[in-house]
């Protein structure tokens, strides 16, 4: 049975302030429903994310600001830093962890700058919402094998699809150079390449 992470609930003290903060980041407003004065549900979705964030009144008994270590994945950590800064999120500087595997809790073992080899999964930044709920951005440029369902190929946005097509086009150019001829079956080759890239399997020859 598939179990897809669909929603994360974030505890806030001021619903309108949180709504203004997250929508200012460019997150899509999906719903703002208040069936009565004691219950309100606001749902927002980060760009390109299959999972959404809910906050509101009487949606959680967690203390405002207690959600920590919420992760967002980006493919360019420095560009993400600049965008967050422009949108008023006051992000930390980009960092990597001294341990080199994930990152320590809080600000322990943070080393300034992106991962030296700019390896996938190795570079981070952090920011907090007005209540202090803590978010981290992690740069992922290449997925490790087996991290995606080999039976499913999907793209969260037109931008993601366009990026996959560009990578397939570049790889296909190298393929045609190897075979010394134009490949009339390039649509099939593109499709096989894009599926293998997501599944972490060997690309077509």
Backbone torsions as a table, in degrees:
resi	resn	phi	psi	omega
1	UNK	NA	126.8	175.6
2	UNK	-66.3	139.3	173.4
3	UNK	-130.5	98.7	-174.0
4	UNK	-99.2	128.2	175.4
5	UNK	-68.7	116.3	-170.8
6	UNK	-110.3	-37.4	-172.6
7	UNK	-141.6	140.3	170.1
8	UNK	-118.1	129.4	179.5
9	UNK	-95.1	128.9	-177.9
10	UNK	-116.1	125.6	-177.6
11	UNK	-83.1	126.4	-179.1
12	UNK	-130.8	157.9	179.8
13	UNK	-96.7	-27.5	-177.9
14	UNK	-129.2	104.8	-172.4
15	UNK	-64.3	-44.2	-178.6
16	UNK	-66.1	-38.3	177.3
17	UNK	-63.4	-43.4	178.1
18	UNK	-64.0	-42.0	178.7
19	UNK	-60.6	-44.5	178.7
20	UNK	-62.7	-40.8	-178.8
21	UNK	-63.5	-51.1	-174.7
22	UNK	-71.7	-37.1	178.0
23	UNK	-70.5	-29.7	175.6
24	UNK	-65.0	-23.8	176.2
25	UNK	-76.0	-6.8	-177.4
26	UNK	94.3	10.9	178.6
27	UNK	-77.1	137.8	-177.1
28	UNK	-70.5	132.8	174.5
29	UNK	-86.3	112.6	-178.1
30	UNK	-91.7	-35.5	-175.8
31	UNK	-160.5	148.9	170.2
32	UNK	-146.1	95.0	-170.7
33	UNK	-120.1	129.2	178.1
34	UNK	-133.3	87.5	-178.7
35	UNK	-65.8	-23.7	175.0
36	UNK	-153.5	176.3	-174.2
37	UNK	-70.3	-13.8	-177.7
38	UNK	-106.0	2.3	-176.7
39	UNK	-142.6	123.2	179.6
40	UNK	-143.7	135.7	-179.2
41	UNK	-125.1	121.2	175.2
42	UNK	-116.4	129.4	177.7
43	UNK	-121.0	131.5	175.8
44	UNK	-129.8	156.0	-178.9
45	UNK	-133.2	124.3	176.3
46	UNK	-61.8	149.3	-179.4
47	UNK	-55.4	128.6	176.6
48	UNK	78.7	2.6	-175.8
49	UNK	-91.4	136.4	173.1
50	UNK	-80.2	-13.5	179.0
51	UNK	-108.6	150.1	-177.4
52	UNK	-115.7	170.7	179.3
53	UNK	-119.6	133.9	176.8
54	UNK	-119.8	137.6	170.3
55	UNK	-144.4	170.9	-179.8
56	UNK	159.5	-151.3	179.7
57	UNK	-110.4	127.9	179.1
58	UNK	62.3	31.7	175.7
59	UNK	-101.9	-11.0	177.6
60	UNK	-158.4	153.0	175.0
61	UNK	-102.4	10.0	174.3
62	UNK	-69.2	151.0	178.1
63	UNK	-71.7	137.7	177.2
64	UNK	-53.2	134.0	179.7
65	UNK	86.8	0.5	-175.3
66	UNK	-85.8	-9.3	177.6
67	UNK	-78.3	120.9	-177.4
68	UNK	-133.0	154.4	176.1
69	UNK	74.6	23.7	176.6
70	UNK	-75.0	129.1	-171.7
71	UNK	-110.5	137.9	170.7
72	UNK	-122.1	140.0	-179.0
73	UNK	-105.9	134.0	177.7
74	UNK	-130.5	161.9	178.7
75	UNK	-101.7	-1.3	176.4
76	UNK	-148.4	99.2	-173.0
77	UNK	-66.9	-34.5	-178.2
78	UNK	-73.8	-38.9	175.7
79	UNK	-65.2	-38.7	178.0
80	UNK	-63.5	-40.2	177.1
81	UNK	-58.2	-46.9	-177.7
82	UNK	-64.0	-40.6	-179.3
83	UNK	-67.0	-42.9	178.4
84	UNK	-62.6	-40.5	178.9
85	UNK	-63.4	-42.5	179.0
86	UNK	-63.8	-30.1	-177.4
87	UNK	-92.8	5.8	172.1
88	UNK	87.2	18.2	-177.7
89	UNK	-85.7	-10.6	180.0
90	UNK	52.5	60.0	-177.8
91	UNK	-71.9	158.0	172.1
92	UNK	-69.1	169.6	169.2
93	UNK	-67.4	157.0	175.3
94	UNK	-65.4	140.3	179.5
95	UNK	-144.3	165.5	167.8
96	UNK	-129.0	167.0	-173.9
97	UNK	-96.3	142.5	179.9
98	UNK	-61.8	-28.3	179.9
99	UNK	-78.5	-22.6	174.3
100	UNK	76.1	8.2	-178.5
101	UNK	-107.3	-59.3	177.6
102	UNK	-132.7	-121.8	169.6
103	UNK	-149.3	150.3	177.1
104	UNK	-72.9	161.9	176.1
105	UNK	-69.4	156.1	-179.2
106	UNK	62.3	-136.6	-179.9
107	UNK	-112.1	13.8	179.6
108	UNK	-65.7	142.0	171.6
109	UNK	62.7	22.0	175.7
110	UNK	-77.9	131.7	177.2
111	UNK	-113.0	126.5	-176.2
112	UNK	-60.0	143.2	176.7
113	UNK	92.8	162.3	177.7
114	UNK	-66.7	166.1	175.9
115	UNK	-52.3	130.5	-169.9
116	UNK	-52.4	-38.6	179.0
117	UNK	-91.6	4.6	-176.3
118	UNK	54.4	39.0	179.9
119	UNK	-69.0	145.6	178.0
120	UNK	-58.3	141.0	179.8
121	UNK	79.1	-1.9	-168.8
122	UNK	-101.2	-8.8	-175.1
123	UNK	-117.5	142.2	-172.4
124	UNK	-139.4	164.9	161.1
125	UNK	-150.3	165.6	-178.9
126	UNK	-132.9	156.5	170.5
127	UNK	-155.3	164.9	-179.4
128	UNK	-129.1	151.6	173.9
129	UNK	-83.1	177.0	-175.3
130	UNK	-59.2	-23.0	177.6
131	UNK	-87.6	-10.0	-177.6
132	UNK	96.6	5.8	171.6
133	UNK	-61.1	130.3	-169.4
134	UNK	-100.6	126.4	178.9
135	UNK	-113.1	147.2	171.5
136	UNK	-126.7	140.8	171.7
137	UNK	-104.9	135.5	179.9
138	UNK	-122.8	131.9	179.3
139	UNK	-85.1	120.0	176.2
140	UNK	-125.6	115.4	-179.7
141	UNK	-107.4	-28.3	177.4
142	UNK	-139.1	126.3	179.9
143	UNK	-77.7	142.4	174.6
144	UNK	-68.7	150.1	-179.8
145	UNK	-55.6	139.2	176.9
146	UNK	83.3	-0.7	-177.7
147	UNK	-82.2	-9.0	177.7
148	UNK	-125.8	152.3	-179.8
149	UNK	-68.1	116.8	-177.4
150	UNK	-65.9	-16.5	-179.8
151	UNK	-92.0	-2.9	-176.1
152	UNK	-130.6	128.9	173.1
153	UNK	-120.5	123.2	-178.2
154	UNK	-149.5	156.9	179.8
155	UNK	-130.8	134.4	-174.0
156	UNK	-78.7	-17.8	-177.8
157	UNK	-156.4	165.9	175.7
158	UNK	-62.5	-33.0	179.0
159	UNK	-65.0	-42.1	177.4
160	UNK	-62.7	-43.0	179.4
161	UNK	-63.8	-42.5	179.4
162	UNK	-62.2	-39.9	177.7
163	UNK	-63.1	-40.8	178.4
164	UNK	-64.8	-38.8	178.3
165	UNK	-65.6	-39.5	178.5
166	UNK	-63.9	-42.9	178.9
167	UNK	-65.3	-39.1	177.5
168	UNK	-64.5	-40.1	-179.9
169	UNK	-63.6	-42.8	179.2
170	UNK	-64.3	-43.6	179.2
171	UNK	-66.1	-35.9	179.7
172	UNK	-68.3	-34.5	174.9
173	UNK	-60.3	-40.6	176.5
174	UNK	-66.9	-36.7	177.7
175	UNK	-61.7	-46.4	179.5
176	UNK	-65.2	-34.9	176.7
177	UNK	-64.8	-36.6	179.3
178	UNK	-67.8	-41.2	-176.4
179	UNK	-86.1	-11.3	176.2
180	UNK	70.2	26.8	-179.2
181	UNK	-160.7	162.6	174.2
182	UNK	-71.9	144.7	-179.6
183	UNK	-102.8	105.2	-178.4
184	UNK	-69.3	-17.0	-179.9
185	UNK	-97.1	33.1	-176.2
186	UNK	-59.4	-32.3	178.0
187	UNK	-61.2	-41.3	178.4
188	UNK	-64.2	-40.1	-178.5
189	UNK	-65.6	-45.0	177.4
190	UNK	-56.2	-48.0	-176.8
191	UNK	-61.3	-44.7	179.8
192	UNK	-64.0	-38.6	-179.9
193	UNK	-65.2	-45.2	-177.1
194	UNK	-67.3	-36.9	177.0
195	UNK	-67.1	-45.1	-178.5
196	UNK	-66.5	-34.4	179.0
197	UNK	-63.2	-43.8	179.6
198	UNK	-70.6	-35.5	-176.6
199	UNK	-83.3	-12.9	-177.8
200	UNK	74.0	27.8	178.7
201	UNK	-105.4	175.6	-177.6
202	UNK	-66.1	133.4	178.6
203	UNK	-72.3	165.6	178.1
204	UNK	-65.3	155.0	179.9
205	UNK	-82.1	NA	NA
